[in-house]
Amino acid sequence: MSRDLRPPVDILHYEIVQEQASALGRMGRTLEQALAELRAFDATHARPEIPASLQPARRKLVTAAGQALWMFVVQREATGLRDSRHIMRTYNVPAEVQLCMGLAPSTDVRKRRS
């Protein structure tokens, strides 16, 4: 029977680091997916001006990408990686997505009824 001779705190630290890496990977894949959906929409509707009827759909994609970006940046910062410029370059994050990063959509019921 093999026995791990490491102190329990080292074993716990190892588990925490593994979970951080796993979460970081999930957040990165979520960001990649959100950006891919936005790019696919833009490629399909490549016009100088997107029709007003499609503006809400595109805005939803931008907002989703902004939320995914926010979650990824927060997860990276939780692991000690503070410089997010690398993310913006590597993932080629559009400025409009960066600008809505962290903004939560309005949940005001009065606005929905109008």
Residue pairs with C-beta under 8 A, 6 or more apart in sequence:
4 11
20 75
20 78
20 79
21 79
23 75
24 72
24 75
24 76
24 79
27 68
27 71
27 72
27 75
27 76
28 72
30 68
30 71
30 72
31 65
31 68
31 69
31 71
31 72
31 87
31 91
32 91
33 68
34 61
34 64
34 65
34 67
34 68
34 69
35 65
35 68
35 91
35 92
35 93
35 94
35 97
37 61
37 64
37 65
38 58
38 61
38 62
38 64
38 65
38 94
38 97
41 57
41 58
41 61
42 58
45 54
45 58
50 58
62 94
62 96
62 97
62 100
63 100
63 103
63 105
65 93
65 94
65 97
66 97
66 98
66 99
66 100
66 101
66 102
66 103
67 101
67 102
67 103
67 104
69 87
69 93
69 97
69 98
69 101
70 101
70 102
72 87
73 84
73 87
73 101
76 82
76 84
76 87
77 84
87 93
88 98
